[in-house]
């Protein structure tokens, strides 16, 4: 029973946007309390929604392989639920870390354009720190060691170097990442444009 109740259910907000994943136990609780409906494919590319009583009847008429059994009835484990009141997307900013700067710059030196292993790269202040350059997204770039050594404590113009692209804060598109080491259920795929949670790695820059 616990294995069934711990299965993952995709959560949509009121605008039918994927915002989270919860356990089947939590999904059934939300369904019972009237805070959510089950979303199920009708087989023709469309989707139907079911409240608790409708889903209970549907489960009785068309039993599923995975159902929760109670004393008086059994109910199928939903795969997707729709929240009835929540219409926001989770807000998330990209964390300012070494890892994410390398990700933004694609492990590519922003002066010479070479793509290298991270051990052969470092981070450069475009405007040097002791000349008032801040430590932020707009002033830090990925740089290879030779380019960084050549630039030294100078601006790119003074070092006769040009940036491949102007550094910017990454724009974060809210999305959900499903990274559980198990296949995504077929019924989720319609709702997931990008199947990745943001996993923030690396250490904060000093």
Secondary structure, 3 states (H helix, E strand, C coil): CHHHHCCEEEEECCCCCEEEEEEHHHHHHHHHCCCEEEEEECCCCCEEEECHHHHHHHHHHCCCCCEEECCCCEEECCCEEEECCCCCCCCCCCCCEHHHHHHHHCCECCCCCCECCHHHEEEEECCCHHHCCCCCCCCEEEEEHHHHHHHCCCCCCCCCCCCCCCCCCCCCCCCECCCCCCCCCHHHHHHCCCECCCCCCCCECC
